[in-house]
Amino acid sequence: MSVHSSKVLRALALAGMVAAFLLPAGPAQASASLRAHADARGKFIGTALATGPLSDEASYRTIAGGEFNQVTAENAMKWDATEPSQNQFTFSGADAVVNFATQNGQQVHGHTLVWHNQTPGWVQNLGATAMRDAMRNHISRVVGRYADNPAVVSWDVVNEVFEENGDFRRSFWYNTLGESYIADAFRAARAADPDARLCINDYNVEGINAKSTAMYDLVSELRDQGVPVDCVGFQGHLATQYGFPNDLRQNLQRFAALGVQVRITELDVRIQMPRSAAKDATQATYYRDVVNACLAVTACAGVTIWGFTDRYSWVPDQFPSEGAALIYDENYQPKPSYTAVHDALAGGTSTDTTPPTAPGAPSAGNVTSNSAALTWTASTDSGGSGLAGYDVYREQGATDTLLGQGAANSVTLTGLTPNVQYQVYVRARDGAGNLSANSPLGTFTTQAGPGGSGGCTAAGTVQNQWNNGYVVQPVTVTNTGTSAISGWTVTFTLPPGHTPAGSWNATLTVSGQTVTARNAGHNGNLAPNGSTTFGFQVSRPNGDTRTPSGYTCA
C-alpha cells in the first residue's frame, strides 16, 4: 500500500465510495451530475469554495455539494486566513470547508501553505532563521490539524515559484532563504501528515514552455534528492483571446513520466466582455479540451474549476474588461461550458451528430517564400456543441498533409517550401468531434527565396537521458541564407520504437519515424545568420540508447 493509501481509503470509506475512486465505477446515467460521471471515470471534478456563500446561499451549497466530488478552499486555508499574527491560528473558515466536504462525501485539497501572496507582513519581515522556523511551524500546525481527518487528502505545499522565463521568482521567500525553502516546505509537510499527497502548483505552465520546463527540471531534481514531491498542479487560468495550450496533454504526460500525479487545479476560462453565443461556444471548447486532456493521461487525478458560478469569480476584479469565466452564470444557470464538462466526463456522449457547414474557400495573403496567411468564410454549427476550430490540409491525393490548425477562420501557415504551388482546403470541427465537408480548394504559390538545404541548418543536442526517454535541447535552427525568413521546418528521424512525448518552441507532426518540426508563432522570423532553438522529449524502450538523426531544415 502506498504512503497515501491509508488516508484515501479512510476518506472513501467515510463517503461510502471506496470503489468509485480506486477503480472506475459503472456507467452513470447520461443526465447524471458531474461528480457521478467523474466517479465513473476514476477521476475527481472539483471546485473552489468561498466561505461566504457557502454559509449564506442555498443554491450555492446545493450545486457545490451535488455536482463536485472534490473541493478546495479558495482563500480559507491560506496563511493570512489561518495565521494572521504569529502563532495566533484561526481555522473557522477552513473547518467550514472541511465540514461541508465531509457532509457531502468529498475530498479536500488544501490550498496553499507557502506562497508569496496573501502572506502576512510579519512573515515577510523576518530574518532567515526566524522565517524558516515560522514556515515549518505554520506547516506543522495547519497540515497537522487535518492529518487525522480522512477528507483532507492533499496539499499545495508551495505555489508559484517561477517567473515566466523560467527563473525562480524573486519573492521574499527566495530572497531570504534561497531555493532551499521549497525542499524544506515539502519535508515539513510530510512530517506533519505522512499520508497526504504533496503538490507543487503554478500558472502558465499548461503548455510546454520555459516556465513549465523549469518546473519539470525542479520536480525531477527534488525527487532525485528524495524530497517528497508527489504531484504537480497546473492551474489552468485560461483566456480565449490568447489561444488554447494544444500541447497540454503532452505536457501532463511528460510530468507523469517523472512518477508524479498531475492535476488541473484552478481552471477557469475568461472571455472579453460582453458575453455572446460565439464566445460561450469557444469557452465551452476550452473546458472540454482541458477535461479530455486529463482523461487521456492515466496519472491525471482530475480537474478543479476555480469556483463554479460567475456570481463569485475572482476574474472581473483582476481583469476589469473580462469575466464570465465559469460554468454557471450569475443566476446559477448552467452555461454551454457546463454541458461541455459534463459530456466530456460522460465519455463524449453528446447528442450532437450534426457536423458544421463547410467553410468557404481559403484565400491567401502575405505570401512569402515559406509562409502564407489564409482566411476563409466561417462555418456555422447548429448541433449545439459549438464550433471547436479548423484544420487546414494540403491537397495531395491520398496523403493530404495537415498544415495548420486554428480556433478562428484564419491561420498563418509557416515552414512552407519556396517556389511551390500549394492547393489547400479547410475542414471545421465542433465540440462533439463532428467534421465538416472539405471547403473548396484555394491555391497559392510561395515566392522564390532562401530555402531548402542552403537556406537554413539545424542541429540537435541530446540531454537528460534516462532508461526509457530523453530530451533533445537545444535544436538550433540557423538562417544561412542572405535574406530574412519568416518560417522554418526541421525534419529528423527517430529510431524505431521511439515516439515524441512533447515539444516546446515548435509544433511536431509524425509520420512513421519521420518527425517534422515547424516554428512556433514567436520564433519563425530569422534574419540572415540569425538563429533560434526548440526542444522535444522522446519516449523509448528501456535500454535503447539510440538518438535522433538526419536533421534537415527548409
C-alpha positions as CSV (number, residue, x, y, z in Angstrom):
1,M,0.0,0.0,0.0
2,S,1.4,3.4,-1.0
3,V,2.2,6.2,1.6
4,H,-1.1,7.9,0.6
5,S,-3.4,4.8,0.6
6,S,-4.5,4.7,4.2
7,K,-5.8,8.3,4.2
8,V,-7.5,7.9,0.8
9,L,-9.1,4.6,1.9
10,R,-10.4,6.3,5.1
11,A,-11.8,9.2,3.1
12,L,-13.6,6.9,0.7
13,A,-14.9,4.6,3.4
14,L,-16.3,7.7,5.1
15,A,-18.1,8.7,1.9
16,G,-19.2,5.1,1.1
17,M,-17.5,5.3,-2.2
18,V,-14.3,3.3,-2.0
19,A,-14.7,1.6,-5.3
20,A,-15.5,4.9,-7.1
21,F,-12.1,6.4,-6.6
22,L,-9.9,3.3,-6.7
23,L,-11.5,1.9,-9.9
24,P,-13.9,3.4,-12.4
25,A,-17.5,2.7,-11.3
26,G,-20.2,1.5,-13.6
27,P,-21.6,3.8,-16.2
28,A,-23.5,6.8,-15.0
29,Q,-26.8,7.9,-16.5
30,A,-26.4,10.4,-19.3
31,S,-28.2,13.1,-17.3
32,A,-26.2,12.4,-14.1
33,S,-24.2,15.0,-12.2
34,L,-20.6,15.9,-13.0
35,R,-19.4,14.0,-9.9
36,A,-21.3,10.8,-10.9
37,H,-19.6,10.8,-14.3
38,A,-16.2,11.7,-12.8
39,D,-16.6,8.8,-10.3
40,A,-17.3,6.5,-13.2
41,R,-14.1,7.6,-14.9
42,G,-12.0,7.2,-11.7
43,K,-11.3,11.0,-11.6
44,F,-12.3,13.9,-9.5
45,I,-14.2,17.0,-10.7
46,G,-13.6,19.7,-8.1
47,T,-14.4,23.3,-7.3
48,A,-13.0,26.1,-5.1
49,L,-15.4,27.2,-2.3
50,A,-15.9,30.7,-0.9
51,T,-17.0,30.6,2.7
52,G,-19.5,33.5,2.4
53,P,-22.0,31.9,0.0
54,L,-21.2,28.5,1.5
55,S,-22.9,29.6,4.7
56,D,-25.5,32.0,3.2
57,E,-26.8,30.7,-0.1
58,A,-28.8,27.5,-0.5
59,S,-28.3,27.4,-4.3
60,Y,-24.6,27.7,-3.9
61,R,-24.5,24.9,-1.3
62,T,-26.8,22.6,-3.4
63,I,-24.7,22.9,-6.5
64,A,-21.3,22.7,-4.7
65,G,-22.4,19.5,-2.8
66,G,-24.3,17.9,-5.7
67,E,-22.0,18.4,-8.7
68,F,-18.5,18.0,-7.3
69,N,-16.6,15.2,-5.6
70,Q,-13.6,17.3,-4.6
71,V,-13.3,20.8,-3.1
72,T,-10.6,23.4,-2.4
73,A,-10.8,26.3,-0.1
74,E,-10.5,29.4,-2.3
75,N,-8.9,31.5,0.5
76,A,-9.8,30.0,3.9
77,M,-6.6,27.8,4.2
78,K,-4.1,30.5,3.1
79,W,-1.6,31.9,5.5
80,D,-3.4,35.3,6.0
81,A,-6.6,33.4,6.9
82,T,-5.1,30.8,9.2
83,E,-2.2,32.6,11.0
84,P,-2.7,36.4,10.6
85,S,-0.5,37.0,13.6
86,Q,2.5,34.9,14.7
87,N,1.3,31.8,16.5
88,Q,-2.3,33.1,16.5
89,F,-4.1,30.5,14.5
90,T,-7.8,30.6,13.4
91,F,-9.4,27.7,11.5
92,S,-13.1,28.7,11.3
93,G,-13.2,29.2,7.6
94,A,-11.0,26.1,6.8
95,D,-13.1,24.0,9.2
96,A,-16.3,25.1,7.5
97,V,-15.0,23.9,4.1
98,V,-13.8,20.6,5.6
99,N,-17.1,20.0,7.4
100,F,-19.1,20.7,4.2
101,A,-16.9,18.3,2.3
102,T,-17.3,15.6,5.0
103,Q,-21.1,16.0,4.9
104,N,-21.1,15.6,1.1
105,G,-18.6,12.8,0.7
106,Q,-16.0,15.0,-0.9
107,Q,-12.2,15.0,-0.9
108,V,-10.5,18.2,0.3
109,H,-7.4,19.6,-1.4
110,G,-5.5,22.0,1.0
111,H,-4.5,25.3,-0.6
112,T,-1.9,26.7,0.0
113,L,0.9,26.6,2.5
114,V,3.8,28.6,1.2
115,W,3.1,31.4,-1.3
116,H,4.4,34.9,-1.9
117,N,0.9,36.4,-1.9
118,Q,-1.6,36.5,1.0
119,T,1.2,36.0,3.5
120,P,1.2,38.5,6.4
121,G,3.8,41.2,6.7
122,W,5.1,39.8,9.9
123,V,6.4,36.7,8.0
124,Q,7.9,38.8,5.2
125,N,9.9,40.9,7.6
126,L,11.6,38.0,9.4
127,G,15.3,37.1,9.2
128,A,16.4,33.9,7.6
129,T,16.4,31.7,10.7
130,A,13.2,33.1,12.1
131,M,11.5,32.8,8.7
132,R,12.4,29.2,8.2
133,D,11.2,28.4,11.7
134,A,8.0,30.2,11.1
135,M,7.4,28.4,7.8
136,R,8.0,25.0,9.4
137,N,5.7,25.8,12.4
138,H,3.0,27.1,10.1
139,I,3.0,23.9,8.0
140,S,3.1,21.7,11.1
141,R,0.1,23.5,12.7
142,V,-2.1,23.8,9.6
143,V,-1.4,20.4,8.0
144,G,-1.2,18.7,11.4
145,R,-4.7,20.0,12.3
146,Y,-6.2,17.9,9.5
147,A,-3.7,15.0,9.4
148,D,-6.2,12.6,11.0
149,N,-9.2,13.9,9.0
150,P,-9.9,11.4,6.3
151,A,-11.4,14.1,4.0
152,V,-8.2,16.1,3.6
153,V,-6.1,14.1,1.3
154,S,-3.7,16.5,-0.5
155,W,-2.0,19.9,-0.2
156,D,-0.5,22.6,-2.4
157,V,2.8,22.9,-0.4
158,V,4.5,25.6,-2.5
159,N,2.8,27.8,-5.0
160,E,4.0,29.9,-8.0
161,V,7.8,29.7,-7.5
162,F,8.8,30.6,-11.1
163,E,8.8,33.7,-13.3
164,E,7.6,33.5,-16.9
165,N,11.1,33.0,-18.3
166,G,11.8,30.0,-16.0
167,D,13.8,31.9,-13.4
168,F,13.0,31.5,-9.8
169,R,10.6,34.2,-8.6
170,R,12.4,36.7,-6.5
171,S,9.9,36.5,-3.7
172,F,10.7,37.3,-0.1
173,W,10.9,33.5,0.4
174,Y,13.6,33.2,-2.3
175,N,15.4,36.4,-1.4
176,T,15.7,35.4,2.3
177,L,16.1,31.6,2.2
178,G,17.1,30.8,-1.4
179,E,15.8,27.8,-3.3
180,S,16.1,25.5,-0.3
181,Y,12.8,26.8,1.2
182,I,11.0,24.6,-1.3
183,A,12.5,21.3,-0.2
184,D,12.2,22.4,3.4
185,A,8.5,23.1,3.0
186,F,7.8,19.6,1.5
187,R,9.8,17.9,4.2
188,A,7.8,19.7,6.9
189,A,4.5,18.8,5.2
190,R,5.5,15.2,5.1
191,A,6.4,15.2,8.7
192,A,3.0,16.8,9.6
193,D,1.0,14.3,7.6
194,P,2.8,11.2,6.2
195,D,-0.3,10.1,4.3
196,A,-1.2,13.3,2.4
197,R,-0.3,13.9,-1.2
198,L,2.0,16.9,-1.5
199,C,1.9,19.1,-4.6
200,I,3.7,22.0,-6.3
201,N,1.4,24.4,-8.2
202,D,1.8,27.2,-10.7
203,Y,0.1,29.1,-13.5
204,N,1.0,29.5,-17.2
205,V,2.6,26.0,-17.1
206,E,-0.2,24.3,-19.0
207,G,1.8,24.2,-22.3
208,I,5.4,23.2,-22.9
209,N,7.3,26.4,-22.4
210,A,10.2,27.9,-20.5
211,K,8.2,28.1,-17.3
212,S,6.8,24.6,-17.4
213,T,10.3,23.2,-18.3
214,A,11.8,24.9,-15.3
215,M,9.1,23.3,-13.2
216,Y,9.8,20.0,-14.8
217,D,13.5,20.3,-14.1
218,L,12.9,21.3,-10.5
219,V,10.5,18.4,-9.8
220,S,13.0,16.0,-11.3
221,E,15.8,17.4,-9.2
222,L,13.8,17.4,-6.0
223,R,12.6,13.8,-6.4
224,D,16.2,12.7,-7.2
225,Q,17.1,14.2,-3.8
226,G,14.4,12.3,-2.0
227,V,12.2,15.4,-1.5
228,P,8.6,14.2,-1.2
229,V,7.0,15.9,-4.2
230,D,4.1,13.7,-5.1
231,C,2.1,15.7,-7.6
232,V,2.2,18.7,-9.9
233,G,-0.7,21.2,-10.2
234,F,-1.4,23.1,-13.5
235,Q,-3.6,26.0,-12.5
236,G,-5.4,26.5,-15.9
237,H,-6.4,30.2,-15.7
238,L,-7.1,30.5,-19.5
239,A,-8.4,33.2,-21.7
240,T,-10.0,32.7,-25.1
241,Q,-8.2,35.6,-26.7
242,Y,-4.8,34.0,-26.1
243,G,-5.5,30.6,-27.6
244,F,-5.6,27.1,-26.1
245,P,-2.4,25.3,-25.0
246,N,-2.7,22.5,-27.5
247,D,0.3,20.6,-26.0
248,L,-1.4,20.3,-22.6
249,R,-1.9,16.6,-22.9
250,Q,1.8,16.1,-23.9
251,N,2.9,18.3,-21.0
252,L,0.9,16.4,-18.5
253,Q,2.3,13.2,-19.8
254,R,6.0,14.3,-19.6
255,F,5.5,15.2,-15.9
256,A,3.7,11.9,-15.3
257,A,6.8,10.2,-16.7
258,L,8.7,11.6,-13.6
259,G,6.5,9.4,-11.4
260,V,4.2,12.1,-10.1
261,Q,0.5,12.6,-10.1
262,V,-0.7,15.5,-12.2
263,R,-3.9,17.5,-11.9
264,I,-5.6,20.7,-13.2
265,T,-6.1,22.8,-10.0
266,E,-7.7,26.2,-10.8
267,L,-9.4,26.0,-14.1
268,D,-11.4,29.0,-15.4
269,V,-11.7,30.4,-18.9
270,R,-12.3,34.1,-19.1
271,I,-13.7,35.9,-22.1
272,Q,-13.7,39.5,-23.2
273,M,-17.0,41.0,-22.2
274,P,-19.8,41.2,-23.1
275,R,-20.8,37.5,-23.5
276,S,-22.1,36.2,-26.8
277,A,-23.2,32.8,-28.1
278,A,-20.0,32.6,-30.1
279,K,-17.8,33.4,-27.1
280,D,-19.7,30.9,-24.9
281,A,-19.1,28.2,-27.6
282,T,-15.4,28.9,-27.7
283,Q,-15.2,28.9,-23.9
284,A,-17.0,25.5,-23.8
285,T,-14.5,24.1,-26.2
286,Y,-11.6,25.1,-23.9
287,Y,-13.3,23.5,-20.9
288,R,-14.0,20.3,-22.9
289,D,-10.4,20.1,-24.2
290,V,-8.9,20.5,-20.7
291,V,-11.1,17.7,-19.3
292,N,-10.3,15.5,-22.2
293,A,-6.6,16.1,-21.8
294,C,-6.8,15.0,-18.2
295,L,-8.9,11.9,-19.1
296,A,-6.3,10.9,-21.6
297,V,-3.5,10.8,-19.1
298,T,-3.7,8.0,-16.5
299,A,-1.7,9.9,-13.9
300,C,-4.1,12.9,-14.1
301,A,-6.2,12.7,-10.9
302,G,-8.8,15.2,-12.0
303,V,-9.8,18.8,-12.7
304,T,-10.7,21.5,-10.2
305,I,-12.7,24.5,-11.5
306,W,-11.8,27.7,-9.6
307,G,-15.3,28.3,-8.4
308,F,-18.4,27.4,-10.4
309,T,-20.6,30.5,-10.7
310,D,-19.8,33.8,-12.3
311,R,-21.5,35.4,-9.3
312,Y,-18.4,34.6,-7.2
313,S,-15.4,34.8,-9.6
314,W,-12.1,36.5,-9.0
315,V,-11.7,37.3,-12.7
316,P,-13.6,40.7,-13.0
317,D,-11.6,42.2,-10.1
318,Q,-8.3,41.2,-11.6
319,F,-9.2,41.7,-15.3
320,P,-11.8,44.5,-15.5
321,S,-12.8,44.0,-19.1
322,E,-13.0,40.2,-18.9
323,G,-15.2,37.8,-17.0
324,A,-18.0,35.1,-17.3
325,A,-15.2,32.6,-16.7
326,L,-17.1,29.8,-15.0
327,I,-19.6,27.0,-15.9
328,Y,-22.7,28.6,-14.2
329,D,-23.8,32.2,-14.8
330,E,-24.5,34.7,-12.1
331,N,-28.0,33.3,-11.5
332,Y,-26.8,29.7,-11.1
333,Q,-27.9,28.7,-14.5
334,P,-25.6,26.2,-16.3
335,K,-23.8,27.5,-19.4
336,P,-22.6,25.7,-22.5
337,S,-19.3,25.1,-20.6
338,Y,-21.2,23.0,-18.0
339,T,-22.5,20.9,-20.8
340,A,-19.0,20.6,-22.3
341,V,-17.6,19.4,-19.0
342,H,-20.5,17.0,-18.4
343,D,-20.3,15.4,-21.8
344,A,-16.5,15.1,-21.7
345,L,-16.8,13.3,-18.3
346,A,-19.6,11.2,-19.7
347,G,-17.3,9.8,-22.3
348,G,-18.2,12.2,-25.1
349,T,-21.8,11.0,-25.1
350,S,-23.2,14.0,-26.8
351,T,-26.5,14.1,-28.7
352,D,-24.9,16.4,-31.3
353,T,-24.4,14.4,-34.5
354,T,-24.8,17.4,-36.9
355,P,-21.5,18.4,-38.5
356,P,-20.7,22.1,-39.1
357,T,-21.2,23.6,-42.5
358,A,-18.3,23.5,-44.9
359,P,-16.0,26.6,-44.6
360,G,-15.5,28.9,-47.6
361,A,-12.6,28.5,-49.9
362,P,-9.3,29.7,-48.3
363,S,-7.8,32.9,-49.7
364,A,-4.1,33.5,-49.3
365,G,-2.4,36.8,-48.5
366,N,1.1,38.0,-47.4
367,V,2.7,35.0,-49.2
368,T,6.4,34.8,-48.7
369,S,8.9,32.1,-49.6
370,N,7.9,30.0,-46.6
371,S,4.6,31.3,-45.2
372,A,1.1,32.4,-46.1
373,A,-1.8,34.0,-44.2
374,L,-5.1,32.2,-45.0
375,T,-8.6,33.4,-44.4
376,W,-12.0,31.9,-45.3
377,T,-15.7,32.3,-44.7
378,A,-16.6,30.8,-41.3
379,S,-18.6,27.7,-40.8
380,T,-21.8,27.6,-38.8
381,D,-22.9,24.9,-36.3
382,S,-26.4,24.0,-35.5
383,G,-25.9,20.8,-33.5
384,G,-25.5,22.5,-30.1
385,S,-21.9,21.7,-29.2
386,G,-20.4,24.8,-30.9
387,L,-17.5,25.3,-33.3
388,A,-14.2,24.0,-31.9
389,G,-11.9,25.1,-34.7
390,Y,-10.5,24.5,-38.1
391,D,-7.9,22.2,-39.8
392,V,-6.0,23.2,-42.9
393,Y,-4.8,20.5,-45.3
394,R,-2.7,20.4,-48.4
395,E,-4.4,18.6,-51.2
396,Q,-2.0,15.8,-52.3
397,G,-4.3,12.9,-53.3
398,A,-4.3,10.0,-50.9
399,T,-1.8,11.6,-48.4
400,D,-3.1,15.0,-47.6
401,T,-0.9,16.8,-45.1
402,L,-2.2,18.8,-42.1
403,L,-0.5,22.2,-42.4
404,G,-2.1,24.2,-39.6
405,Q,-5.0,24.5,-37.1
406,G,-6.8,27.5,-35.6
407,A,-9.8,28.4,-33.5
408,A,-10.9,31.2,-35.8
409,N,-11.4,31.5,-39.6
410,S,-7.8,32.4,-40.3
411,V,-4.4,30.9,-39.8
412,T,-0.8,31.7,-40.9
413,L,1.0,28.7,-42.4
414,T,4.7,28.6,-41.8
415,G,7.5,26.3,-42.8
416,L,6.4,26.1,-46.4
417,T,8.8,25.3,-49.3
418,P,9.9,28.2,-51.5
419,N,8.6,28.4,-55.1
420,V,6.0,25.7,-54.7
421,Q,2.3,25.7,-55.6
422,Y,0.0,24.8,-52.7
423,Q,-3.6,23.7,-53.1
424,V,-5.3,23.8,-49.7
425,Y,-8.7,23.2,-48.1
426,V,-10.2,23.7,-44.7
427,R,-12.4,21.5,-42.5
428,A,-14.4,22.7,-39.5
429,R,-14.8,20.6,-36.3
430,D,-17.4,21.1,-33.5
431,G,-17.3,20.3,-29.8
432,A,-18.7,16.8,-30.3
433,G,-16.0,15.9,-32.8
434,N,-18.1,16.1,-35.9
435,L,-16.2,17.3,-39.0
436,S,-17.5,19.4,-41.9
437,A,-17.1,18.6,-45.5
438,N,-14.0,19.9,-47.2
439,S,-14.0,23.6,-48.3
440,P,-13.4,24.4,-51.9
441,L,-9.7,24.5,-52.8
442,G,-7.6,27.6,-52.5
443,T,-4.4,27.9,-54.5
444,F,-1.2,30.0,-53.9
445,T,2.5,29.8,-54.8
446,T,5.2,30.6,-52.4
447,Q,7.8,33.1,-53.5
448,A,11.3,32.2,-54.6
449,G,13.9,32.8,-51.8
450,P,16.2,31.3,-49.3
451,G,15.0,27.7,-48.5
452,G,16.0,24.1,-48.9
453,S,19.3,22.9,-47.5
454,G,21.0,26.1,-48.4
455,G,18.5,28.3,-46.6
456,C,18.9,27.1,-43.1
457,T,20.5,24.4,-41.0
458,A,19.5,22.5,-37.9
459,A,21.5,20.6,-35.2
460,G,20.2,18.9,-32.1
461,T,21.9,18.1,-28.7
462,V,20.7,15.2,-26.6
463,Q,20.4,15.9,-22.8
464,N,18.8,14.4,-19.7
465,Q,18.7,10.8,-20.8
466,W,17.1,8.1,-18.6
467,N,16.2,4.5,-19.2
468,N,13.1,5.0,-21.2
469,G,13.4,8.5,-22.5
470,Y,15.5,11.6,-23.2
471,V,15.3,15.3,-24.0
472,V,16.8,16.9,-27.1
473,Q,17.6,20.5,-26.3
474,P,18.6,22.7,-27.9
475,V,17.8,22.1,-31.5
476,T,19.5,25.1,-33.1
477,V,18.0,26.5,-36.3
478,T,20.2,28.9,-38.2
479,N,19.3,31.0,-41.3
480,T,22.2,30.5,-43.6
481,G,20.7,32.5,-46.5
482,T,21.2,36.1,-47.5
483,S,17.5,37.2,-46.9
484,A,15.3,37.0,-43.8
485,I,12.9,34.1,-43.5
486,S,9.5,34.1,-41.8
487,G,9.2,30.4,-41.1
488,W,11.1,27.2,-41.0
489,T,10.6,23.4,-41.0
490,V,13.1,20.9,-39.5
491,T,12.8,17.2,-40.3
492,F,14.6,14.4,-38.5
493,T,14.4,10.7,-38.0
494,L,13.7,8.8,-34.7
495,P,14.9,5.3,-34.2
496,P,12.3,2.5,-34.3
497,G,10.2,2.4,-31.1
498,H,11.0,6.0,-30.2
499,T,8.0,8.4,-30.0
500,P,7.8,12.1,-29.3
501,A,6.4,12.9,-25.8
502,G,6.2,16.7,-26.1
503,S,7.9,19.7,-27.5
504,W,8.5,23.4,-26.8
505,N,9.0,26.3,-29.1
506,A,8.0,24.2,-32.1
507,T,5.0,22.1,-33.3
508,L,5.7,18.4,-34.1
509,T,3.9,16.2,-36.6
510,V,4.9,12.5,-37.0
511,S,4.8,10.1,-40.0
512,G,6.3,6.8,-39.1
513,Q,9.7,7.5,-37.7
514,T,10.0,10.9,-39.6
515,V,9.2,13.9,-37.4
516,T,8.6,17.4,-38.8
517,A,9.0,20.4,-36.5
518,R,7.5,23.7,-37.5
519,N,8.3,27.0,-35.8
520,A,6.0,28.5,-33.2
521,G,4.4,31.8,-33.7
522,H,7.2,33.7,-31.9
523,N,10.4,32.2,-33.4
524,G,9.8,31.9,-37.2
525,N,11.4,35.2,-38.2
526,L,15.1,34.8,-38.6
527,A,17.5,37.4,-40.1
528,P,20.5,36.3,-42.2
529,N,22.8,34.4,-39.8
530,G,20.1,34.6,-37.1
531,S,19.2,31.5,-35.1
532,T,16.6,30.2,-32.7
533,T,16.1,27.0,-30.7
534,F,13.5,24.5,-29.8
535,G,13.4,21.2,-27.9
536,F,11.5,18.0,-27.6
537,Q,11.1,14.9,-25.3
538,V,11.1,11.3,-26.6
539,S,9.9,8.0,-25.0
540,R,11.9,4.9,-26.0
541,P,12.2,1.2,-24.9
542,N,14.3,0.6,-21.8
543,G,17.9,0.3,-22.6
544,D,17.7,1.6,-26.2
545,T,20.3,4.3,-26.3
546,R,19.9,5.4,-29.9
547,T,19.0,9.0,-30.6
548,P,17.5,11.1,-33.5
549,S,19.5,11.6,-36.7
550,G,19.3,13.3,-40.1
551,Y,18.3,16.9,-39.1
552,T,17.4,18.9,-42.2
553,C,16.0,22.4,-42.4
554,A,13.8,24.2,-45.0
